[in-house]
Amino acid sequence: MPHRVSATDPEVLQVTARTGAHDCLRRPVPDRSSAGRSGTVRIDDRGRPFRTSGTEGPPRYGYGTEARRRAPRTG
């Protein structure tokens, strides 16, 4: 996934995670490089991992990036 970004041209990534019957905690850790240095960047929710809940049984929710909040999903 080679992307070039800068302070004036940032990159926004949408991460989609799904699970059928389990409850999962996730912290995506993409590789990055800048000015000849490389490493990883941990993506989390203010220090907490993101939670993905199974879709079998309980109501389904999703995070609306435009509304910036969780909302019930239909379908």
N, CA, C and O atoms as CSV, one atom per row, in Angstrom:
chain,resi,resn,atom,element,x,y,z
A,1,MET,N,N,0.837,-1.174,0.000
A,1,MET,CA,C,0.000,0.000,0.000
A,1,MET,C,C,0.884,1.240,0.000
A,1,MET,O,O,0.932,1.945,1.009
A,2,PRO,N,N,1.563,1.524,-1.055
A,2,PRO,CA,C,2.440,2.705,-1.082
A,2,PRO,C,C,1.642,3.996,-1.275
A,2,PRO,O,O,1.007,4.195,-2.311
A,3,HIS,N,N,1.682,4.856,-0.281
A,3,HIS,CA,C,1.026,6.165,-0.350
A,3,HIS,C,C,2.054,7.227,0.003
A,3,HIS,O,O,2.930,6.998,0.837
A,4,ARG,N,N,1.949,8.366,-0.621
A,4,ARG,CA,C,2.787,9.501,-0.254
A,4,ARG,C,C,1.883,10.554,0.362
A,4,ARG,O,O,0.869,10.934,-0.225
A,5,VAL,N,N,2.248,11.018,1.530
A,5,VAL,CA,C,1.478,12.043,2.222
A,5,VAL,C,C,2.417,13.120,2.737
A,5,VAL,O,O,3.625,12.912,2.855
A,6,SER,N,N,1.845,14.260,3.038
A,6,SER,CA,C,2.626,15.357,3.606
A,6,SER,C,C,1.706,16.149,4.530
A,6,SER,O,O,0.515,15.855,4.631
A,7,ALA,N,N,2.253,17.136,5.190
A,7,ALA,CA,C,1.448,17.972,6.080
A,7,ALA,C,C,0.373,18.728,5.304
A,7,ALA,O,O,-0.683,19.038,5.857
A,8,THR,N,N,0.628,19.028,4.035
A,8,THR,CA,C,-0.354,19.751,3.225
A,8,THR,C,C,-1.210,18.828,2.377
A,8,THR,O,O,-2.194,19.272,1.786
A,9,ASP,N,N,-0.853,17.539,2.305
A,9,ASP,CA,C,-1.611,16.567,1.517
A,9,ASP,C,C,-1.749,15.272,2.320
A,9,ASP,O,O,-1.132,14.265,1.973
A,10,PRO,N,N,-2.566,15.287,3.410
A,10,PRO,CA,C,-2.687,14.096,4.257
A,10,PRO,C,C,-3.485,12.998,3.562
A,10,PRO,O,O,-4.212,13.260,2.604
A,11,GLU,N,N,-3.345,11.788,4.045
A,11,GLU,CA,C,-4.074,10.630,3.537
A,11,GLU,C,C,-5.034,10.163,4.618
A,11,GLU,O,O,-4.647,10.025,5.778
A,12,VAL,N,N,-6.286,9.921,4.244
A,12,VAL,CA,C,-7.284,9.406,5.170
A,12,VAL,C,C,-7.556,7.961,4.789
A,12,VAL,O,O,-7.890,7.669,3.640
A,13,LEU,N,N,-7.415,7.057,5.750
A,13,LEU,CA,C,-7.657,5.639,5.510
A,13,LEU,C,C,-8.947,5.223,6.202
A,13,LEU,O,O,-9.182,5.591,7.353
A,14,GLN,N,N,-9.775,4.464,5.514
A,14,GLN,CA,C,-10.971,3.899,6.124
A,14,GLN,C,C,-10.698,2.419,6.348
A,14,GLN,O,O,-10.452,1.679,5.396
A,15,VAL,N,N,-10.739,1.993,7.586
A,15,VAL,CA,C,-10.494,0.604,7.942
A,15,VAL,C,C,-11.841,-0.058,8.200
A,15,VAL,O,O,-12.626,0.433,9.011
A,16,THR,N,N,-12.117,-1.164,7.520
A,16,THR,CA,C,-13.355,-1.897,7.702
A,16,THR,C,C,-13.034,-3.238,8.346
A,16,THR,O,O,-12.224,-4.000,7.819
A,17,ALA,N,N,-13.657,-3.530,9.474
A,17,ALA,CA,C,-13.442,-4.793,10.179
A,17,ALA,C,C,-14.791,-5.466,10.381
A,17,ALA,O,O,-15.772,-4.817,10.745
A,18,ARG,N,N,-14.832,-6.770,10.143
A,18,ARG,CA,C,-16.073,-7.526,10.312
A,18,ARG,C,C,-15.789,-8.819,11.059
A,18,ARG,O,O,-14.701,-9.388,10.971
A,19,THR,N,N,-16.797,-9.266,11.796
A,19,THR,CA,C,-16.731,-10.570,12.438
A,19,THR,C,C,-18.146,-11.120,12.513
A,19,THR,O,O,-19.101,-10.360,12.667
A,20,GLY,N,N,-18.285,-12.431,12.407
A,20,GLY,CA,C,-19.614,-13.041,12.401
A,20,GLY,C,C,-20.161,-13.303,13.789
A,20,GLY,O,O,-21.233,-12.807,14.138
A,21,ALA,N,N,-19.439,-14.076,14.585
A,21,ALA,CA,C,-19.985,-14.518,15.861
A,21,ALA,C,C,-19.129,-14.132,17.056
A,21,ALA,O,O,-19.417,-14.557,18.174
A,22,HIS,N,N,-18.102,-13.350,16.853
A,22,HIS,CA,C,-17.177,-13.064,17.946
A,22,HIS,C,C,-17.098,-11.574,18.247
A,22,HIS,O,O,-17.523,-10.739,17.449
A,23,ASP,N,N,-16.557,-11.266,19.389
A,23,ASP,CA,C,-16.300,-9.899,19.823
A,23,ASP,C,C,-14.783,-9.717,19.776
A,23,ASP,O,O,-14.061,-10.415,20.488
A,24,CYS,N,N,-14.288,-8.794,18.952
A,24,CYS,CA,C,-12.844,-8.638,18.761
A,24,CYS,C,C,-12.398,-7.230,19.125
A,24,CYS,O,O,-13.127,-6.260,18.919
A,25,LEU,N,N,-11.194,-7.133,19.667
A,25,LEU,CA,C,-10.553,-5.843,19.910
A,25,LEU,C,C,-9.432,-5.712,18.895
A,25,LEU,O,O,-8.663,-6.654,18.703
A,26,ARG,N,N,-9.323,-4.551,18.236
A,26,ARG,CA,C,-8.343,-4.377,17.171
A,26,ARG,C,C,-7.609,-3.061,17.308
A,26,ARG,O,O,-8.179,-2.045,17.707
A,27,ARG,N,N,-6.322,-3.100,16.965
A,27,ARG,CA,C,-5.488,-1.905,16.844
A,27,ARG,C,C,-4.698,-2.044,15.548
A,27,ARG,O,O,-3.640,-2.674,15.545
A,28,PRO,N,N,-5.186,-1.471,14.446
A,28,PRO,CA,C,-4.401,-1.545,13.215
A,28,PRO,C,C,-3.031,-0.901,13.411
A,28,PRO,O,O,-2.917,0.120,14.090
A,29,VAL,N,N,-1.992,-1.492,12.822
A,29,VAL,CA,C,-0.625,-0.984,12.956
A,29,VAL,C,C,0.017,-0.948,11.565
A,29,VAL,O,O,0.774,-1.852,11.211
A,30,PRO,N,N,-0.281,0.095,10.773
A,30,PRO,CA,C,0.321,0.174,9.434
A,30,PRO,C,C,1.786,0.624,9.492
A,30,PRO,O,O,2.196,1.347,10.400
A,31,ASP,N,N,2.556,0.178,8.508
A,31,ASP,CA,C,3.938,0.643,8.355
A,31,ASP,C,C,3.932,2.054,7.804
A,31,ASP,O,O,3.015,2.440,7.079
A,32,ARG,N,N,4.949,2.823,8.143
A,32,ARG,CA,C,5.074,4.186,7.616
A,32,ARG,C,C,6.551,4.496,7.401
A,32,ARG,O,O,7.432,3.877,7.996
A,33,SER,N,N,6.789,5.467,6.537
A,33,SER,CA,C,8.154,5.965,6.365
A,33,SER,C,C,8.089,7.449,6.044
A,33,SER,O,O,7.156,7.916,5.391
A,34,SER,N,N,9.096,8.189,6.515
A,34,SER,CA,C,9.135,9.627,6.312
A,34,SER,C,C,10.570,10.103,6.464
A,34,SER,O,O,11.260,9.741,7.417
A,35,ALA,N,N,11.004,10.904,5.530
A,35,ALA,CA,C,12.329,11.515,5.581
A,35,ALA,C,C,13.430,10.480,5.843
A,35,ALA,O,O,14.350,10.721,6.624
A,36,GLY,N,N,13.317,9.327,5.178
A,36,GLY,CA,C,14.326,8.293,5.320
A,36,GLY,C,C,14.197,7.428,6.562
A,36,GLY,O,O,15.003,6.520,6.764
A,37,ARG,N,N,13.201,7.692,7.398
A,37,ARG,CA,C,12.970,6.884,8.593
A,37,ARG,C,C,11.711,6.047,8.387
A,37,ARG,O,O,10.807,6.452,7.656
A,38,SER,N,N,11.651,4.890,9.025
A,38,SER,CA,C,10.465,4.050,8.901
A,38,SER,C,C,10.078,3.505,10.265
A,38,SER,O,O,10.870,3.528,11.207
A,39,GLY,N,N,8.863,3.022,10.356
A,39,GLY,CA,C,8.358,2.462,11.601
A,39,GLY,C,C,6.902,2.090,11.443
A,39,GLY,O,O,6.438,1.856,10.327
A,40,THR,N,N,6.187,2.033,12.530
A,40,THR,CA,C,4.762,1.734,12.501
A,40,THR,C,C,4.011,2.812,13.262
A,40,THR,O,O,4.584,3.527,14.084
A,41,VAL,N,N,2.729,2.916,12.978
A,41,VAL,CA,C,1.852,3.863,13.657
A,41,VAL,C,C,0.679,3.069,14.217
A,41,VAL,O,O,-0.036,2.413,13.459
A,42,ARG,N,N,0.472,3.115,15.504
A,42,ARG,CA,C,-0.658,2.408,16.103
A,42,ARG,C,C,-1.889,3.297,16.002
A,42,ARG,O,O,-1.860,4.462,16.399
A,43,ILE,N,N,-2.957,2.744,15.475
A,43,ILE,CA,C,-4.223,3.466,15.345
A,43,ILE,C,C,-5.157,2.918,16.413
A,43,ILE,O,O,-5.446,1.722,16.431
A,44,ASP,N,N,-5.634,3.793,17.311
A,44,ASP,CA,C,-6.544,3.331,18.352
A,44,ASP,C,C,-7.556,4.419,18.677
A,44,ASP,O,O,-7.571,5.475,18.044
A,45,ASP,N,N,-8.389,4.159,19.652
A,45,ASP,CA,C,-9.455,5.065,20.063
A,45,ASP,C,C,-9.061,5.709,21.386
A,45,ASP,O,O,-9.510,5.291,22.453
A,46,ARG,N,N,-8.213,6.739,21.300
A,46,ARG,CA,C,-7.708,7.440,22.484
A,46,ARG,C,C,-7.061,6.471,23.479
A,46,ARG,O,O,-7.334,6.517,24.678
A,47,GLY,N,N,-6.206,5.602,22.959
A,47,GLY,CA,C,-5.492,4.645,23.793
A,47,GLY,C,C,-6.167,3.303,23.957
A,47,GLY,O,O,-5.565,2.366,24.481
A,48,ARG,N,N,-7.400,3.195,23.520
A,48,ARG,CA,C,-8.131,1.921,23.620
A,48,ARG,C,C,-8.254,1.302,22.232
A,48,ARG,O,O,-8.329,2.029,21.241
A,49,PRO,N,N,-8.277,-0.041,22.142
A,49,PRO,CA,C,-8.475,-0.671,20.831
A,49,PRO,C,C,-9.910,-0.474,20.349
A,49,PRO,O,O,-10.815,-0.228,21.146
A,50,PHE,N,N,-10.104,-0.583,19.049
A,50,PHE,CA,C,-11.453,-0.541,18.482
A,50,PHE,C,C,-12.117,-1.885,18.723
A,50,PHE,O,O,-11.456,-2.922,18.661
A,51,ARG,N,N,-13.403,-1.883,18.993
A,51,ARG,CA,C,-14.152,-3.118,19.247
A,51,ARG,C,C,-15.004,-3.438,18.021
A,51,ARG,O,O,-15.693,-2.572,17.483
A,52,THR,N,N,-14.944,-4.693,17.592
A,52,THR,CA,C,-15.794,-5.198,16.522
A,52,THR,C,C,-16.650,-6.300,17.125
A,52,THR,O,O,-16.126,-7.287,17.641
A,53,SER,N,N,-17.973,-6.134,17.061
A,53,SER,CA,C,-18.884,-7.115,17.642
A,53,SER,C,C,-19.454,-8.010,16.561
A,53,SER,O,O,-19.631,-7.585,15.419
A,54,GLY,N,N,-19.742,-9.259,16.925
A,54,GLY,CA,C,-20.341,-10.204,15.990
A,54,GLY,C,C,-21.705,-9.739,15.534
A,54,GLY,O,O,-22.407,-9.047,16.270
A,55,THR,N,N,-22.088,-10.116,14.315
A,55,THR,CA,C,-23.357,-9.668,13.746
A,55,THR,C,C,-24.469,-10.686,13.930
A,55,THR,O,O,-25.610,-10.415,13.556
A,56,GLU,N,N,-24.171,-11.849,14.497
A,56,GLU,CA,C,-25.205,-12.855,14.709
A,56,GLU,C,C,-25.879,-12.612,16.054
A,56,GLU,O,O,-25.229,-12.688,17.097
A,57,GLY,N,N,-27.160,-12.325,16.037
A,57,GLY,CA,C,-27.905,-12.157,17.277
A,57,GLY,C,C,-28.168,-10.713,17.663
A,57,GLY,O,O,-29.290,-10.238,17.488
A,58,PRO,N,N,-27.167,-9.987,18.188
A,58,PRO,CA,C,-27.441,-8.633,18.673
A,58,PRO,C,C,-27.650,-7.645,17.518
A,58,PRO,O,O,-27.320,-7.945,16.371
A,59,PRO,N,N,-28.206,-6.454,17.834
A,59,PRO,CA,C,-28.344,-5.428,16.791
A,59,PRO,C,C,-26.988,-5.054,16.220
A,59,PRO,O,O,-25.979,-5.117,16.923
A,60,ARG,N,N,-26.955,-4.668,14.962
A,60,ARG,CA,C,-25.712,-4.279,14.306
A,60,ARG,C,C,-25.556,-2.767,14.344
A,60,ARG,O,O,-26.513,-2.025,14.121
A,61,TYR,N,N,-24.334,-2.318,14.630
A,61,TYR,CA,C,-24.014,-0.897,14.649
A,61,TYR,C,C,-22.822,-0.641,13.746
A,61,TYR,O,O,-21.991,-1.525,13.537
A,62,GLY,N,N,-22.742,0.553,13.218
A,62,GLY,CA,C,-21.595,0.968,12.427
A,62,GLY,C,C,-21.213,2.384,12.830
A,62,GLY,O,O,-21.979,3.084,13.493
A,63,TYR,N,N,-20.023,2.793,12.421
A,63,TYR,CA,C,-19.561,4.142,12.730
A,63,TYR,C,C,-19.672,4.983,11.473
A,63,TYR,O,O,-19.023,4.696,10.467
A,64,GLY,N,N,-20.496,6.022,11.528
A,64,GLY,CA,C,-20.659,6.914,10.391
A,64,GLY,C,C,-19.557,7.953,10.365
A,64,GLY,O,O,-19.490,8.809,11.247
A,65,THR,N,N,-18.683,7.889,9.357
A,65,THR,CA,C,-17.561,8.819,9.315
A,65,THR,C,C,-18.013,10.256,9.092
A,65,THR,O,O,-17.341,11.188,9.534
A,66,GLU,N,N,-19.133,10.448,8.420
A,66,GLU,CA,C,-19.607,11.816,8.195
A,66,GLU,C,C,-20.270,12.376,9.459
A,66,GLU,O,O,-20.037,13.526,9.830
A,67,ALA,N,N,-21.098,11.553,10.115
A,67,ALA,CA,C,-21.778,11.998,11.334
A,67,ALA,C,C,-20.858,11.885,12.553
A,67,ALA,O,O,-21.122,12.484,13.596
A,68,ARG,N,N,-19.770,11.107,12.411
A,68,ARG,CA,C,-18.803,10.886,13.480
A,68,ARG,C,C,-19.441,10.307,14.729
A,68,ARG,O,O,-19.177,10.754,15.845
A,69,ARG,N,N,-20.298,9.291,14.521
A,69,ARG,CA,C,-20.927,8.611,15.654
A,69,ARG,C,C,-21.391,7.227,15.223
A,69,ARG,O,O,-21.546,6.937,14.037
A,70,ARG,N,N,-21.609,6.371,16.242
A,70,ARG,CA,C,-22.134,5.034,15.972
A,70,ARG,C,C,-23.634,5.136,15.749
A,70,ARG,O,O,-24.310,5.968,16.353
A,71,ALA,N,N,-24.143,4.281,14.876
A,71,ALA,CA,C,-25.573,4.263,14.601
A,71,ALA,C,C,-25.986,2.851,14.219
A,71,ALA,O,O,-25.180,2.104,13.665
A,72,PRO,N,N,-27.250,2.465,14.509
A,72,PRO,CA,C,-27.722,1.132,14.100
A,72,PRO,C,C,-27.646,0.981,12.584
A,72,PRO,O,O,-27.886,1.931,11.838
A,73,ARG,N,N,-27.306,-0.237,12.140
A,73,ARG,CA,C,-27.250,-0.521,10.709
A,73,ARG,C,C,-28.463,-1.347,10.318
A,73,ARG,O,O,-28.973,-2.137,11.113
A,74,THR,N,N,-28.909,-1.162,9.117
A,74,THR,CA,C,-30.033,-1.950,8.598
A,74,THR,C,C,-29.530,-2.792,7.445
A,74,THR,O,O,-28.564,-2.441,6.769
A,75,GLY,N,N,-30.203,-3.911,7.235
A,75,GLY,CA,C,-29.849,-4.771,6.090
A,75,GLY,C,C,-28.738,-5.727,6.310
A,75,GLY,O,O,-28.382,-6.479,5.404
